[in-house]
Amino acid sequence: MFCPNWIYEISVARTALEFLSAEVTLDKIAAKYSEALSEKYTPIPAELFQAQAEAVLMFLSEIEAGDAAAELLNDFCYFRLTQESVGKPRKMKPLFGALEDPIKTQDYSAESAGKAFRAYVFALRSNTVPKALPGWMLDTDENIPFLAGVAAKKLTLLDVL
């Protein structure tokens, strides 16, 4: 059973966000998400998280996001969690199963997260997508306890050794 595309995209954005704010290398953060999601879904290689996080970080550099980079990444996580697409809210309490349940077919691709993030930033500039609510953090969101737990787990320099 596969990881839903929106969870993969949030995980890539969190990989980039944690890299910006941590003292740990990008490959270690990517490995954290790869290992954690492998407990619930068909394994996704850490390289897919790392490559897409690098693409997202390069894009942020190209648009000279500077200090706004972390906010853009957090806003993207909020958008992907709460919206299926532009103008289409996600049902946070599905009738059957849970929000984080695996799906039967793989719907993410190696390039999906980078493209989705770019599209979000351009849509944000034209005010067609929402920003995160003030104070919202993925680590504390109650709608997705599994992914929130993964995001809340902080890597330290001892984890690198």
Residue, then its C-alpha position, 0 to 999 in steps of 0.5 A: m500500500f502506497c503513501p498518498n501524494w499529499i503526504y509525500e509532498i508534505s514530507v519533502a517540504r518538511t525535509a527542506l524546512e528542517f534542513l533550514s533550521a537544524e544542524v543536521t545534513l539534508d540526507k539524514i533528514a531525508a532518511k528520517y522521513s523515508e524510514a518513518l513512512s516505511e513503517k506505514y507505507t511501501p518504502i520510499p527511498a531517502e534519495l527521493f526526499q532528498a532530491q526533491a528537497e534540494a529542488v525546493l531549496m534551489f527554487l527558494s534560492e532562485i526567487e530569493a526567498g531569504d527569511a521567508a523560505a521557512e514560512l513558505l514551506n510551512d504554508f505549503c504543508y498547511f495547504r497540502l494538508t487542508q486542500e486537495s487542490v486549489g479551492k477544494p478543501r480536504k475532508m479531514k474526517p473521512l467517512f471510512g478509514a483515517l486521513e493518513d491511510p495508505i492508498k492502493t496505487q502509487d500517485y506520487s512521482a519523483e518530481s511531484a513535490g517540486k512542481a507542486f511547491r512551485a505552483y503553490v508559490f506562484a498561486l500564493r503570489s496571486n492570492t488563490v491559495p491559503k496561507a497557514l493559520p497563525g501559529w499552525m505547525l505540522d508537529t502539533d496538528e491533531n488531524i494527522p497524528f502519525l505524520a505530526g509525530v514524525a515531524a515532531k521527532k527532532l534529529t540531533l548531532l548524535d543521530v548523525l553519528 
